[in-house]
Amino acid sequence: MDILAQVNEADVVTPGELQIGFLVASIKNVGTEKAIVNGVNLDPGEAKGYPFVGKGYRKVTYDTKGTTLRIMQIV
């Protein structure tokens, strides 16, 4: 049986995006400043999840704004 999904985990400090077609993701602000994820503020210590919904997501952008985001995504 082939395994198709790949788990990617990283701490990021620069703006970016979750790749189009990801299946599951979570983003936690592990820094000390507010970040912006998908156009919404993410305060320090807060996390946001994108659960499996049966098909891939569109891209999700994030702006670290001087903080660190811990990102886990399954593609």
Contact map, one row per residue, 1 for C-alpha under 8 A:
111000000000000000000000000000000000000000000000000000000000000000000000000
111100000000000000000000000000000000000000000000000000000000000000000000000
111110000000000000000000000000000000000000000000000000000000000000000000000
011111000000000000000000000000000000000000000000000000000000000000000000000
001111100000000000000000000000000000000000000000000000000000000000000000011
000111110000000000000000000000000000000000000000000000000000000000000000011
000011111000000000000000000000000000000000000000000000000000000000000001111
000001111100000000000000000000000000000000000000000000000000000000000011111
000000111110000000000000000000000000000000000000000000000000000000000111100
000000011111000000000000000000000000000000000000000000000000000000000111000
000000001111100000000000000000000000000000000000000000000000000000011110000
000000000111111000000000000000000000000000000000000000000000000100011110000
000000000011111000000000000000000000000000000000000000000000000101111000000
000000000001111100000000000000000000000000000000000000000000001111000000000
000000000001111110000000000000000000000000000000000000000000111110000000000
000000000000011111000000000000000000000000000000000000000000111000000000000
000000000000001111100000000000000000000000000000000000000011110000000000000
000000000000000111110100000000000000000000000000000000000011100000000000100
000000000000000011111100000000000000000000000000000000000111000000000000000
000000000000000001111100000000000000000000000000000000011111000000000000000
000000000000000000111110000000000000000000000000000000111110000000000000001
000000000000000001111111100000000000000000000000000000011110000000000000111
000000000000000000001111100000000000000000000000001111111000000000000000111
000000000000000000000111110000000000000000000000111100000000000000000000111
000000000000000000000111111000000000000000000000111000000000000000000011110
000000000000000000000001111100000000000000000011110000000000000000000011100
000000000000000000000000111110000000000000000011100000000000000000001111000
000000000000000000000000011111000000000000001111000000000000000000001110000
000000000000000000000000001111110110000001111110000000000000000000111100000
000000000000000000000000000111110000000000011000000000000000000000111100000
000000000000000000000000000011111000000000011000000000000000000000111000000
000000000000000000000000000011111100000000010000000000000000000000110000000
000000000000000000000000000000111110000000110000000000000000000011100000000
000000000000000000000000000010011111000011110000000000000000000110100000000
000000000000000000000000000010001111100011110000000000000000011111100000000
000000000000000000000000000000000111111111000000000000000000011110000000000
000000000000000000000000000000000011111111000000000000000001111000000000000
000000000000000000000000000000000001111100000000000000000001110000000000000
000000000000000000000000000000000001111110000000000000000000110000000000000
000000000000000000000000000000000001111111000000000000000000000000000000000
000000000000000000000000000000000111101111100000000000000000000000000000000
000000000000000000000000000010000111100111110111000000000000000000000000000
000000000000000000000000000010001110000011111100000000000000000000000000000
000000000000000000000000000011111110000001111100000000000000000000000000000
000000000000000000000000000111100000000000111110000000000000000000000000000
000000000000000000000000000110000000000001111111000000000000000000000000000
000000000000000000000000011110000000000001001111100000000000000000000000000
000000000000000000000000011100000000000001000111110000000000000000000000000
000000000000000000000001111000000000000000000011111000000000000000000000000
000000000000000000000001110000000000000000000001111100000000000000000000000
000000000000000000000011100000000000000000000000111110000000000000000000000
000000000000000000000011000000000000000000000000011111100000000000000000000
000000000000000000000010000000000000000000000000001111110000000000000000000
000000000000000000000010000000000000000000000000000111110000000000000000000
000000000000000000001010000000000000000000000000000111111000000000000000000
000000000000000000011110000000000000000000000000000011111100000000000000000
000000000000000000011110000000000000000000000000000000111110000000000000000
000000000000000000111100000000000000000000000000000000011111000000000000000
000000000000000011111100000000000000000000000000000000001111100000000000000
000000000000000011110000000000000000110000000000000000000111110000000000000
000000000000001111000000000000000000111000000000000000000011111000000000000
000000000000001110000000000000000011111000000000000000000001111100000000000
000000000000011100000000000000000011100000000000000000000000111110000000000
000000000001111000000000000000000111000000000000000000000000011111111000000
000000000000011000000000000000001111000000000000000000000000001111100000000
000000000000110000000000000000001010000000000000000000000000000111110000000
000000000000100000000000000011111110000000000000000000000000000111111000000
000000000011100000000000000011110000000000000000000000000000000101111100000
000000000011100000000000001111100000000000000000000000000000000100111110000
000000001111000000000000001111000000000000000000000000000000000000011111000
000000011111000000000000111100000000000000000000000000000000000000001111100
000000111100000000000000111000000000000000000000000000000000000000000111110
000000111000000001000111110000000000000000000000000000000000000000000011111
000011110000000000000111100000000000000000000000000000000000000000000001111
000011110000000000001111000000000000000000000000000000000000000000000000111
